[in-house]
Amino acid sequence: MTERVPRHQQYLQVLAMGFSAFIFNTTEFVPVGILTDIAQSFDITTAKVGWMLTIYAWVVALFSLPLMLLTRKVERKTLLLCLFGVFSASHILSVVAWSFPVLVISRIGIALSHAIFWSIAAAIAIRVAPAGKKTFALSVLATGTSLAMVLGVPLGRLIGQWFGWRTTFAVIGFVAFVMMLLLAKLLPKLPSVSAGNLKSLAAVFKKPVLIGAYLFTFLVFTAHYSSYSYIEPFMHQVGQANSYFTTFLLLLFGGAGIVGSVMLGIWGEKHNTLMLVGSGILLVICMILLSLVAQSAWGISGLIFVWGVVMMLVPVTMQVKVFNIDNDAFEVIMSMYSGIINLGIGAGALLGGKVIIHLGLPNVGYVASVIGLVSMLVLASLLRKYPILR
């Protein structure tokens, strides 16, 4: 297939998949930047709106693996276009949502398409990439993910500020529809070659080291999102920051992710374990200091930058280790890894909301630091017990 396609078109196909990753990640995280606006629109608390983040993430977590197995024989281009169709239609429902429950229902539709997308995106990008450019294809997907934080979330917030949060979802849905038309023209037919099945799933659960790695990942994302999910109201109420400075911090966080990806490319292969451990420790420190530096523009900016770097490094360095445990069941392992991440995102958003209600917004960082510390104890145990992870 790849020999008949001009090389420049193969690069365009890979870039299209990278932009698709940008779209899917933008819509997952953009509510973080417009949480207060949505809450005011429906006259509810930001903690209640946080449930939308939890439900979205848990739908992705629960359905990633089942939907991947259910669609494993479907031709990949057709499946991808169907996902974009559901994605765009669900955004239309978000735009016209007349109540918060309807908005949540629309987000569930988006989450279901998200669940399948991340189960097949890496495999599609690799298959359409030019010969010898598999790493490039994966790096493009990673860049699309990072740019969602750098550009997608801040731009979504700005659009929401200027034209209302419904316009943010309208723009995402429209861009996704255009992307669907482009993919229909660019991508060739891609018959399914997935080997994932219940037998390979059972084999995964027989590896304690893999379960331990998933536990660490879950705890890290729970710690991160218990505080990051509410960074917009946190900066407004605790940091006494205006809306534009909060937008700048979201932009800075995403830009730091790009720096983290560059660091990974330079030192990741030789110093994977050191980067993983160091980033985990720095994450805990950031959570402890969050409330303490919230009212210092320079202090919170520096903290957000370090936080953004380490939250790029931790999941990717662990992903490399997870892949090395058993690279014969790639799709199943990566589907479960994506599910575990989203399980942590949902748990973090839920926990953060509970902390706000019972302990107050200034304490989200302290609670997050405790969970982060537990994750580091799990990691230390894994590294000591399983040489394959070192």
N, C-alpha and C positions, 0 to 999 in steps of 0.2 A: 504493500500500500504506500509506504513512505517513499519508494523509489519513483513512483509515478507523479508525485506531488512536488511542484517546484519548492526549492528550499526556502525561499522568502515566504511562501504561503504557509509552510510548516511553522515558521517563526510567528506568523500572524495567528495561527491556530493556538499556539502556546500562550501568546499574549492575550488572546481572547479568553482563555481559561483563567489567566491571572486576573483579568478585569472582572470576570464572573466571581472569583473569590473575593474581590474587593466589594462587589455588590452584596453578596451574601453576608459578609462580616459586618459591613456597614449597617445593614438593617437589624442585625442582632444587637449591636452595641449603641446605636443612635439614641434609643430611649434614655440612656444614661445622661445625655446632654439636654433632654427636654422633659425630664421627669416632673419638674415643678409646673411647667406649662400644662402638661396633661392632667396633673392633679387639680389645678385650678379650673380647668375646663369642665371637669366632672364633679367639682366640689368635693374632692376626697383628699386624704393625706398622701404624702409622698411614699410613706411606708406601705400603703395599700397599693399604690401604683407599682411599687417594687415587686408585688406578686406577679405582675406581667412578665418581668424578667425571669422570675423563678419558673413560672409555667412554661415559658418558651424554652428555657434551657432543659427542663426536665422532659418535655416532649421530645426534644432532640436526643437526649440521653436514653430514653426508654425505647424510642423507635428506630434509632440508627441501625442497630444490628438486625432486628426483625425485618425492616424494610429492605435492607441490603440483601438479606437472604431471599426475601420474597421476589425481588426484582433481578436476581442474579443472572437470569437467562434473557433479559430484555436487551435488545440492541441499544447500545449506549447513547448514540446521538438522539434517537427517538425518546429515550428516557430523560435525557438532559433537557430537551425542548419541552417535554411535558412538565418537568419540574419548574421551568421558567414560566410556563403558562399558569400553574397553580400559584406560584410566587407573585406574579403580577396581579392576578385576580384577587388574591388575598389582600394586597396593598390597596386595591380599590375599596374593599370593605373597610380597611383601616381609615381611609379618607372620609367615608360617609358614616362611620360608626356613631350611632345616636346614644350609646350608653357605654360605660366601661366594660360590662360583660361582652358586648358585641366587639369591642376593640380587642379583648382577650381572645375571642373566637377567631378573629382575623389573624392574630399573631400565631395561633395554633396552626392555621393553614400554612403560614410562612415557615414555621418551625418544621413541619413535616417535609416540606421540600428541601429545607436546609439539611435535615437528617440524611436524606439520600444523597444530596449533592456532595457532602464531604466524605461519603463512602466511596464515591466513584471519581471524584475530581482528579486526584493524584494519578490514578491509573490512566485516565483519558489524556491528561497532559503528557505523560510519559510516552503513550502510544503515538501521539501526533507530532512529537518533537523530532527534529532532525537526528540522524544517526549520531550517537556519541554525545547527545545533549540531554540526557535524562536528568542529570543534576541541575542543569540550567532550567529545565521545566519545573522542577520542584522548587527552585529558588524563586521563580516567577510567581508561583502560587503563594509562597511565603511573603514575597514583597506585596502582593495584592492584599494579603491579610494585614500586613503592617500599615499599608497606605489607608486601609479602612479606619485605622486609629488616627493616622496623621491627618488625612483629609476628610474622610467620610463623616466621622463623628463631629468634628468641629464645623464642617460645612452644613451638616444636618442641623446642628444647633443654631447656626446663624440664620438659616432659612426659616427655622421655627421661630426665632426671635423676630424676624422681619415680617413674615407672612403667616405665621401660625404653624403649630406642629402638624396639622393635617397636610399642609403643603409639603412638609418634609417627606412624609410617606408617599405623597403623590409623585414627587420627583423620583424617588427610588423606584416606584412601580413603573413609571414611564421609561426610565433608563434600562430597567430589566427587560421591558418589552422590546426595546430597540436592540438590546443585546441578544435576545432570543432570535430575532430576524437575522442578525449578523451571524450567529452560530449556525443557523439553518443553511446559510450560504457557504460558510467557511469549512465546516467539519465534514469529513467523509463518513460513510457508513462505518460503524464500529461494532461488529458482532461481539457479543459478550464472551469473554474468555475467563470469567471468574471461576475459581475453584472453591470458593467458600461454601461450606455446608455445615450441618449440625455436627458431623464427625470432627471437622477441624475446630469447631467451637469447643467441643468436649476436651480436645487436646490442650487448648489454651487454659482451661480451668484446672488442668492437672499440673500446672507449673506455678509453684508457690512464689517464685521470684517475680513472675509476671503479675500475680495478684498483689504482691507487695509494692511493685512499681505503680500499679493503678491506684493503690491506696494513697501513696505519696502524692500522686498527681491530683487526686480528689481533694486532699487536705490543702494543698497549695492553692488551688483555684477557689476553694471555699474561703480561705483566709483572704485572698485577693479581692474577691467580689463582695465579701461582707462589708468592705469599706469602699471599694471603687464604685460599686453600684450607686452609692449615695454621695459621690464626690461633689456633684453640683449643688444639692441642698447643704452639704457640709461646708463648702466654701462660702456659701451665701450667709449661713447662720453662725458658724463657728469662726470662719476666717474673715467674716465681714467684707468679703470681696464683691466687687460689682460683676455683672454678667459677662463683660468683655474680658476681664482678667481670668474668669473661670474658663471661658472659651480658649484663651491662650494656654492655660494649663492642660486642657485636653489635647490641644495641638502639640504641646511640648511632650506630653506622655507618648503620643504616637510617634513623634520624631525621634524620641529616645529608643523606641522599638527598632527603627531603622539602624541606629547606631549599634544596638545589640546584635542585629543580624550581620552587620559588617564585622563586628568582633568575633562572632561565631565563625564566619567564613575564614578569618585569619588564624584564629587560635583553637577553634572548636575541635579539630581532628586530633591535635596533640594534647590538648588540655581540657578534654570534655568533662572529666570528673571534677577537676578543680573549679571550672566555671560553674558547674551545677551546684556544688557545695557553697562556693563563695556567693553565688546569686541568691541561694536560699537564705543564707545568713543575713545578707543585706536587705532582703525582703522583710524579715522579722524586724530588723532595726528601723526600717522605714515605717512600719506599722506602729511601732512604739512611739516614734517621734511625730506622727501625723498631727495630733492635737497640739503638741508642744510648739510647733513651728507654723501653725495654720495662719497666724496673723502677721507673719513676716513674709513679705513678698519674695525676698531672696531665699529665705529658708525653705518655704513651700515649693518654690520653683526648683531648687536643687534637689529636694526630696522627690518631687514628681519625676524629674529627669532620671535619677537613679532607679526609682521604682519602675519606670518604663523600660529601662535597659534590662533589669533583672527579670521582668515578666516576659520579655522576649526570650531570654536565655534559658530559664528554668524549663519550660515545657518542651522546647526544641532539643536541648541536650538530653533530657529524659527520653524523648521520642526516639532518638538515635539508639539509646540503650535498649529500649523496648523492642525496636526492630531487630537488634542483634540477638535478642533472646531466641527468636524463632522467625526467620525471614521466609519460611515456607508457607505461612498463613498470613500473608501481608494484609489482605483486605479485611479479614476478620479481626486481626489485632488492631489495625488502624481504625476500624469502625468502632471497636470497643474503646479505644483510646479517646476518640472524639466523643463518645458517649459519656465516658468518665469525666472528661473536661466539662461537659455541659451539666452533668450531675453536680459537679462542684460549683459551677456558676449559679445554678438554681439554689443550691443549699446556701451559698454565700449571700445571695440577694435576700433569701428568706430570713437567714440569721441576722443580717444587718437590719432588716425591718424590725425584728423582735428586739434587737438591742436599742434601736431608736425609741421604741415604745416604752420599754421597761427601764433602760439605763440612761437614755439620752444620746443624742447625736454625737457629742464629743467623745464618747467611749467606743465608737465602732473600731477605731484603730487598735485600742488596747485588746479588745476581744479577738480581733484578727491576728494580733501578734502571738496570742496564746496558741491559736490553731496552727500558725506558721511554725512555732517552736515544736509542736507535736509532730508536724511533718518532717522537720529536720531530725528528730529522734528516730522516726521511721526510716529515713534515708540512711542515717548512720548505721542502723541495724542491718539494712540491706547490703550496704557496701562492705560491712564486716563479714557477713555470712555468705555472700555470693560473689566470687571473684569475677564472674562474667560481667558484672556491672562496673568494675573498676576501670 
